[in-house]
Amino acid sequence: MKKVLLALCILIGLANVATAQNPVTASEVKVVNKNAPKFQFMDKNDTYDFGKVPEGPVAEHVFEFKNTGKQPLIISNCNASCGCTTPEWNKEPILPGKKGKITVRYNTQGRVGPIAKSVYVTSNAALEDGKDRYELYIKGEVVTAPSADAPKN
């Protein structure tokens, strides 16, 4: 009886080792839709550099894109890495061959220093590398605005 139990334990152990070598889960299986919508950004860049901007006004950039896929592109959500950055996007589907835009605003008030923020775009678009969202970036530097009391030359 002990020998049978020992043999059974060894078989179960070997089976577990064999399946652990190449486990495949449902989340790892990706079906590629060749007709899926696709982002093509007009400036060929997912990063916008504001350069040096004065503290106070809202800095804004519009990321324009085209749907180069064969199905309508639907942006379900855009959210930023912090509350000082606000994205606004097309709520209606962008048909194949049509253009859309994502406007990103950065509140510079009280934020002197470097800007490095992300905007996460969730959509039905086909993305490379198995990503589940597209990322846009803004960068730059907020500089202290000249004081109204400062002497003028």
N, C-alpha and C positions, 0 to 999 in steps of 0.2 A: 504494500500500500504506500509506504514511504517513497519507494522508487517511482511509482506512478505519479504521485503528487510532485516529486522533484522534477520528473520529466515534463509534466504539464507546466510547471512554473518556468522551466527553461524555454519551452516552446512559446509561451506567452511573452516572455522577455525578448526572445528573438523576433517575434512578430512586431513588438513595439519598436525595436531598434530599426527594423526594415521600413516601417511606415514613417518613422521620424526622419529618415534620410531625405525623403522627397515629399513632404506634406504639401497638399494643394487644397486651399480653402476656397470657398465661393467668392470671397472678397478679392482673391488674387486673379480670378478669371475675368478678363476684360474683353468685351465684345466691341470690335471696332466697327463703327458705322461710317462707311465711306461717303455717305450723303450728309453727314452731320454738319451743322453750321460751324463756321470758323471765323475767328477774329483776324483781321489784317489791319494793324494800326497804320495810319497815314504817315506819321513821322518815323516809321520803322523803329521806334524806340519805345520801351515801356517805362522810361525814366525821363522826368522833366526837371531841369535845373533852373530854379528861379534866379540864381545868382544872388546878389546882395539886394535885399528888399528892406525898406524902412519899417520900423515898428509902428503899428497902428492900423493901416489899411489891410483889408483881406486880400491875400495873394490868390490868384485864380489861374487855372490852366484847363483847357479843353482837350481831352484825348479823343481824337476822331478815329473811327474805324469803319471798315467795310466788312460785310458778311460775305466771305468768299466760298461758303459752303452751298449745299443744294437744298437746305431746309431753313425755315425761319429761326433766327437766333433770338432767344429769350433770356434776358438778364433777370434773374430772380432776386438778386440782392447785391448791393455794394456796401461794404463797411470799411471803415478806416482803422488804423492801428491805435488811434487815440481820438479823444473828443474835440481836439483843436482842428481836425481835418474833416471836411464834410463832402461826401460825393453825392452827385445827382446824376441820374441816368435815364435813358429811354425806358419807359414802362411798357410800351407796346412792342410786339415782335418786330425785329428788323428782317425784312424779307431778303432772300438771296440776291446779291448784287447791290443792295441798298446800303446806305451809310447810317451810322448812329454816332452818339457821342456820350462821353462820361466827363462831366465837369467836376473838377476837384478844387475846393476852396480851403485855404489855410489861414486861420485867424492868427495874425502876427502880434496882436495886442498883448504885451507883458511876456513875450517869448523871445527875448534877445538871445541870439546864439544860433547854432547850426540847426538846419531843418533836415530830417531824414524820416520820412513817413511812408507807410504802405497803404494801398487801397486794394482790398480783396474783392474780386468780381466773381460771383457765382452765377453760372449760366448753363445752358445745355450745349455749349460749344465743345468741339473736339479739341483737347489740349494734349500737347506732347508730354512725354515722360510720365504718363499716368497721373498727372496733377488733377485735383478736383476743383481748382479755382485758378483764375488768372490773377496775377499781381501787377499792379501799377505802382510806381514810386515817384515821389517828389523829393527834391532836395534843394538846398540853398543855405542862405544865412540871413537871419534877421539882424539888422544893425540898429543901434539906438537912433531914434529920430532926433533931429536938431531941436533944441529947446526953443520955445517961443521967446524966452528971456535972453537968449544968446545974442551978443552984439553982432550986427551985420556990418560987413566991410564995404 
